[in-house]
Amino acid sequence: MAYWLFKSEPNKWSWEDQLAKGKSGEEWDGIRNYQARNFMREMKLGDRGFFYHSNIGLEVVGIVEVCKTIHPDSTTDDPRWECVDIRAVAPVPNPVTLKAVKANPKLADMSLVTSMRLSVQPVKPAEWAEVCRMGGLDPKSV
């Protein structure tokens, strides 16, 4: 299993919106960055990710799962742009702020710190475990 981070502005698509989609999940559409798109091409069913509120909140607020692999993005006719679908798995009991991530030496190389602009990012297994721990989750259970 691989781990990822999905960024969304909560005034456009929030954790609550994601939760409301239930088991069917939702397209992670509108991505217009080749590197972020290529990361989605690597995703497999069941991969897990952090749901991160960007711009407002700046915190990891939930855990999501890839529930549909790469397919054409329904928001464009341009075949270059593809997306995956994700569904909510669990809320993060203690949301993990960007400030807390940056203050943790174990996360100094995390993409969230080094590649802040990317809306879809890989997360290393050790980073996954540390952010889960910080958020009050057992990384083996989510």
C-alpha positions, 0 to 999 in steps of 0.5 A: 500500500502507498500513502498520499496527501490530498489538498483541498481548500475547505471553502471549495471541497471540505472534509465534511463534503468528502464525508457526505459522499459516503462509500461511493467517494468522489472524483479528485478532479480539477488537477492541472499539474502534471506531477500531481496527475502522474502521482495519481497514475501511480495510485492503486485501489486501497491506497490511503491518504491524508485529507488536508485543508489548504489555505484555510485551516492548513491541517490534516483533518481526515484519512481517505482511501483510493476507491477508483483508479485513474480515469478521465477527469470529468471536468474537462474534455482534454485527455491529458487530465485524469483523476482518481476517486477517493472516499473518507475512511476516518477523521483525524481526532486531533487535526495536525497543523502545518505548523506542527508538521514543520516543527517535527524534525521527523517530517523535515523531508515530507513533501508537505514541507518541501513541495507545498504547492502540489495538490497531490503528494506522496507520503513515505510510510514513516511520515504516515506513521508519524502524522497519524501518531500526532493526530491521535490515530494508530497508523496500523488501524487506518 
